[in-house]
Amino acid sequence: MKTKILLSLFCSLLFWANSYGTENEPNDTKGTANVLALNSSNTGSIGAAADEDWWSVATSSDGKLDVTVTVSNGQYIRCFIYDKDGTTQLNYGETPGGPLTIGTDGLATGTYYIRLISYY
């Protein structure tokens, strides 16, 4: 069964128009990551344990990056924020069956990656 997710992204010091989109598959690797605009939301589905989805976000100034994940059916999701190399982990959190917000402050201008993994 696929779980519906809502991924919201906010970055302080950057003011962009709000937008809303839907995840595209496949986005199971950094190389196929969906692009997520700052201050926007994206909906998607994530399947059974070990399924994963990636997003990239480009910032235009230094600041803080906050990611909020909302799960519709209580499935547990791990959320990672990675540096521009897509391998250096900057932050991590787990949804205990409910919404989760994680943030990373002091980021330089650049592209960052968000990875969601279903684990329960």
VEXKE-624693 format. One record per residue (C-alpha): residue in three letters; x, y, z. Coordinates in steps of 0.2 Angstrom, whole numbers, plus 2048, in hexadecimal, padded with zeros to 3 digits. Example, Ala and Ser with C-alpha at 12.3 -4.5 7.8 and 13.67 -1.06 7.14 Angstrom:
2
Ala83E7EA827;Ser8447FB824;
***
This chain:
120
Met800800800;Lys8068117FB;Thr80681F809;Lys802831804;Ile80E83D80A;Leu80F85080A;Leu820858809;Ser82186B80D;Leu83187580C;Phe835886813;Cys845890813;Ser8478A081D;Leu84E8AF814;Leu8468AA804;Phe8358AF7FE;Trp82E8A67EF;Ala81C8A47EA;Asn8148957F1;Ser8118867E5;Tyr80A8757E6;Gly80F8657DC;Thr80F8537DB;Glu81D8477DD;Asn82383E7CD;Glu82982C7CC;Pro8378267CB;Asn83F8317D8;Asp8488247E2;Thr85A82B7E0;Lys86283C7E2;Gly86483C7CF;Thr85183A7CC;Ala84C8467DA;Asn83D8507D7;Val8408637D8;Leu83786C7E6;Ala83687F7E6;Leu8398887F6;Asn82A88C801;Ser82087F7F7;Ser81786E7FA;Asn81785E7F1;Thr80C84F7F3;Gly81183D7EF;Ser81082B7F4;Ile81C81F7FC;Gly81A80D7FC;Ala8207FF808;Ala82F7FF813;Ala83F80480A;Asp83680E7FD;Glu83E81F7FB;Asp83C82F7F2;Trp84783E7EF;Trp8458517EC;Ser85285F7E9;Val8508717EE;Ala85B87F7E8;Thr85D88E7F4;Ser86289F7EE;Ser8698A67FE;Asp8708A080F;Gly86389B81C;Lys85988D824;Leu85187E81B;Asp841877824;Val83986781D;Thr828861823;Val82185081F;Thr80F84B822;Val809839820;Ser7F783581D;Asn7F6824824;Gly802823833;Gln81081A829;Tyr82181E830;Ile82D828825;Arg83F82D827;Cys84483E820;Phe85684381C;Ile85D854816;Tyr86D85280C;Asp87A85F807;Lys87D8637F4;Asp8878537F2;Gly8788487F6;Thr88283E802;Thr886849811;Gln87884881D;Leu874858825;Asn86485382F;Tyr859844832;Gly84884183A;Glu83A83483B;Thr82783683B;Pro82082C84A;Gly81082A840;Gly80D83C83F;Pro81484D838;Leu826850839;Thr830860836;Ile843861835;Gly84E870832;Thr86087482E;Asp867885831;Gly87688E82B;Leu875887819;Ala87E89080B;Thr8768937FA;Gly8758837F0;Thr86B8737EC;Tyr8668687FA;Tyr85D8577FA;Ile84F84F804;Arg84D83D805;Leu83E83480C;Ile83E821810;Ser82F817816;Tyr83480B824;Tyr82480582C;
***
